[in-house]
Each structure stands twice: as C-alpha cells, then as structure tokens.
Amino acid sequence: QVQLVESGGGLVQAGGSLRLSCAASGIIFSMYAMGWYRQAPGKQRELLAVIGSGGSTSTADPVKGRFTISRDNAKNTVSLQMNSLKPEDTAVYFCNARMGGTYYWGQGTQVIVSS
C-alpha cells in the first residue's frame, strides 16, 4: 500500500533550521508531484511548496526565501529545508503526493518554534 512517512520535526529556537524528510513507498515516486503543507492549531492546512515530477518548484509567499523543497527520485524522498524559523511556523507539517486526481498524505510531523 502507499505510505508517506515524514521525519525531522522537533523543537527549535526562533532563527534556527530544520530539515524535514518524507519517504514514499507504494508509488512510482518519479511520476508524482510532491508537496509540503502545514496546519497550525485552529487554522486551515496551507500549501508551502511543491516540486513537480520534472523538478520544477513553487514556494508559497509566507515561506519564500526561507524554505526550500527538493526531491531525490533514487531514494523516493522529498525534503523541506527550513531556515530562519519563526514562532508562527509552529504547526504539523504534512507531505503530499499528487498525480492527476489522486492524492496521498503522510501522518505529519510536529514542528515547534520557540521564541
């Protein structure tokens, strides 16, 4: 079955960095667009960054210049490098795989940024 497993979350001070990873199995990874989303308490899930099957990327304005998405098709992983973290980046971060109308989600990893 399809599995997306996020890792790398944790507690970090404001201004620090974290690197999230998502390992995919059960899909032909190279054919899927991969994305990172987050959801803070009481807020809607928001899209942070997407990387297409061909490697093109798009990053949402709130995190542009601070977050970078990348993928390794040989390892079936997608990563999110997060720099200059702010307390408002505190959320559960989710990995997403999309091909056409088919979506898969990971379970999420918690990121807490202390001030």
N, C-alpha and C positions, 0 to 999 in steps of 0.2 A: 504494500500500500504506500501511498505518498506520505512522506514525512519531511517536515521542515523543522529543524531544531536550532533555535537561537542560543547564543552564548556570549559571554563577555560583559554582561551588565554588572552593576555594582554601585557602590557608594564612592563618590569622588567630590573633591572640593571644587568650588567655582574657579574657573580658569584652567582646570585640568582637562585631561583627554581620556577617552575610552575608545576601544575598537570592538565593535560588535561583529560577530560572525553568524552565518546561517548555513547549515549543512543540509543539503537536499538529497533525498533518495526517492526512488519510485517514479521518477520522471526523467524524460530526456532533457536534462538541465539546459543544454545549449540552445534549445528551441524556445525556452521561456524567457519572457521579460521578468526581471526580479525587482522588487521594491522593498523599501523600508517605510514603515508607518510608526506612529506613536499615538498613545492615548493617555492623557492625563486624567486624574480623577475629576468626574463631573463634566468632562469635555468629550467632543466627538473625536473619533480616530482621524488623524490627519496624515496625508502623504508627505513624506520627507524627500525621498529621492527614488529615482527609477533608473535602471540600466537595461537597455534593450538586448535582445539576443545577439545583435551585431556589435554591442559595446557602447552605443550612444547613451549619454546620460542626461538626466534632467534633475535639477535640485530646486526644492521649494524656497521661496524668498526668505522665510524666517531663519533658515539654516545655511543659506548660500554663503560660501566663503569660509564656513566653519566645518561643515560635514561633507565627506566625500564617499561616494559609493563606488565599489569595484567588484569585479567577479573573476573567478578562476574556474573556467569550464573543465579543466583537467581534474580539479578536486571537488567539483559540484558545490562550490561555496560562493556566497556573496557576502561582502563585508561593508561595514559603515564605519569609517574613521570619523570620530567626533572630537573636535578641538575647541578650545575656548568655551568650555561648557558653562552654562548659566543655570541658576536655580530653576528657571522656567523650562528648562529642558527635562526636568524630572517627569518621568512617565514610564509606562510599559511600552517597550519597543517590539514591533512585530515585523517579521519577514513575510513577504508575499510572492508567490509565483503566479504568473498570468500568461495564458496563451489563448487568444480569442476570448470566448466567453467562459473559459474555465479558470477558476481561481483556487489557490490553496493558501492556507495560512499556517504559520507556526503558532506555538503556545505563548510566545512573548518572553522577554527578559526585562527585568526591572532596572531602571537607571534612576539613581537618586543623586542630585547635585546639591551639596550643602553650601550655604553662604558663609 
